Amino acid sequence: MSQPGQRLFNLLPALYRMTDAQLSPGGNAPGPLQSLLMVIEEQLAVLADDLDQLYDDQFIETCAPWVIPYIGDLIGYQPVHGVATALASPRAEVAHTISFRRRKGTILVLEQLARDVTGWGAHAMEVFKVLATTQYTKSVRPLNHYSPDLRRWQIREYVDTSFDGIAHKSDVRQIGTGGGRYNIQNIGIFLWSLNAYSLTKVTATPVDSSGQFYRFNPLGVDMPLFNNPVSQGSNIAAAALPVNVPDRLRRTVLCNDIQSGAGAVYYGAGNSLALYLNNTLLNPYQIQVCNLSGGDGSWANVPAAGSQYAACIDPELGRIALPPLAAGSAKPSLQASFYFGFNGDMGGGEYPRTDSFTIQPQTPAFPFPDTANPSRYATLQDALNFATKNAGANLQAAVEIAGSDVYEPSKIYAAGSTTLQANVPAGMTLELRAADGSRPALILNSEFTVEGAANSIFALNGLLITYVPSSAGAAAPVALVHVPAAATNLLSQLQLTHCTLVPGQTGLVTEVSGLQLLVQKSILGPMRVQQLATAKLADSIVDAGGATAVAYANLDGSSSGGGSLTLEGCTVIGKIHATLFALISDSIVLAQLAAADTWTASLWADRRQQGCIRFSYVPASAVLPRQFECIQQSPTVSPPIFYSLRYGDPGYAKLLPSTSDAIWRGADDGGEMGAFHFVLASLRETDLRVRLQEYLPVGLEFGILYQN
């Protein structure tokens, strides 16, 4: 390959090239003339590159990043926050704008915008199509009857939803303010802001010892099942149907679906729901969908002995009923794969979590249950002990639980023991985690005790942990996770990431001074933290069960404050007393004093000279350090409004969009306060409103209507 500058130099007559070579300092070094031409050719190359880039900058596919906003400005593109994944690339968003403009004003463009901009399930509806009007003979809508056809179950099932087919009288109130819906100029943008999260091959929870009644929920409580939405593709060619959005599974919808047999879209392996009896997938014709409502022991529509159906399912309550067992028959093995609804990636689930692992996947983990032959350990306690002894020179070990099944005490405790304990050697990092794509549930009969030597770290990731007493009247443990005080307990750091310590009992007690407690994207009950420890929580929920209960305090729960506390994007339900609020940001604290309370305030810091509270909602009469842009509870201030504060509900701790904008858009980045700040729901809605204004036909109005 010729040297730089050789091309121009070769164009010179041979005489000049020979003379220049004679003037060379020696060897193969270029002469003075060739050196000059090298400098000139270098600048010509820069000019050529600039000309090539100038041509490339004419097209959005090849232009430089700094040119993207200028091309967008030429076509009238308005930049948005870009929260949803589909908007993460400004280049792609500007490129799509051109194709959207060609379809401007069509209902499918509005639906695709709603889906792509928010990242949620969406359906756009021309509301005038369901108005009870005299129809124009050139545009007849045969299915739009003034009186509904009650023989069609779909009509009854979807009344007042996005898929409503009943004719309505006109409502002249504006749809944009949420007052009206049915008018000629109205476009309804329906959104499903909850997500459907999967649980695969989970052992159904028995209600009693009869072997006949079960619940899908590993915690043994009622829970609505959700539909796993079927994708409409990158470009929407047809309006969304109920199967395309993450909505609750309805009894009539599922019943109609399973009658399709092998053609079912809701039931079956890989679909929204699958039921396995004795490790065999039940076919749709073996299942009956019915209403199993009623108190335990008196469920309605329970199958009789000799029923032609192997199981009855109630998707709205999350219940399963089997025919009565024959005398002497063994209890069946019943597993289910299903979807539940929740607002974000928090508390554990089968969503990706690899980036949150304390010990990265490059370090091999010890699997549980053990996959080696012969088996090295039989219980979870044995696995922790084995990992501790075989950590290797890097002093890092992880025990990884595969699958989303329920682990009873017999699979957790070592033989002859009723306790689960982690003992971390000095300088070692030990992690107990769910495998990526798994959400196991640990059912404990006693507390999980964590101890460690100097500079040791223990981490929990992706687990759901709850307590069930071993016998009636058994004393409740101090906490689900307990770091006890002991002369040998010098644990340095405790991490909880994507975990759920089921509210309803004390979630965490740390008695070791100097301990650092780090909690991220987790849900837990009340916390008791020693005064000289520190707690940092981010994107998490602390639920004491009520505003007057104690959510965070010292070990005694009342007389003195707990260790230094940091809350970033958290929702706390209950009173807080800490020695210091290092930082409270983008958070909601729902707390109040009881009738005869001994506390000075429901949110109380002993040291007010340090720390800061910013962009947060705090209770009245709180004892706080300096504040910035906070909302304090008062009769003139609208409080946050939640769908539900009951753990297990799909809308748990989720703010309603009707919440005051001071809270709904009150975080430091314009997002919502509280535990789901990271979802940025209010910014997604803002982005959608900006986009819809660009593509809405003249004279029409739109309204955003949340369906869950």
Helices and strands as residue ranges (DSSP letters): H 6-10, H 14-22, H 32-56, G 65-67, H 68-74, G 85-87, H 90-102, H 107-118, E 121-126, G 127-130, H 153-157, E 186-192, E 195-203, E 205-206, E 213-215, G 242-244, H 251-258, G 261-263, E 274-277, E 280-281, G 284-286, E 287-289, E 311-314, E 319-321, E 334-342, G 354-356, E 366-368, H 380-389, E 396-401, E 406-407, H 409-412, E 420-424, E 429-434, E 441-444, E 448-452, E 457-461, E 464-467, E 481-483, E 493-497, E 500-501, E 508-510, E 516-520, E 523-524, E 527-529, E 534-538, E 541-543, E 550-553, E 564-568, E 571-573, E 575-578, E 581-585, E 588-590, E 603-605, E 613-614, E 617-618, E 627-628, E 631-632, H 661-664, G 677-679, H 681-695, E 701-706
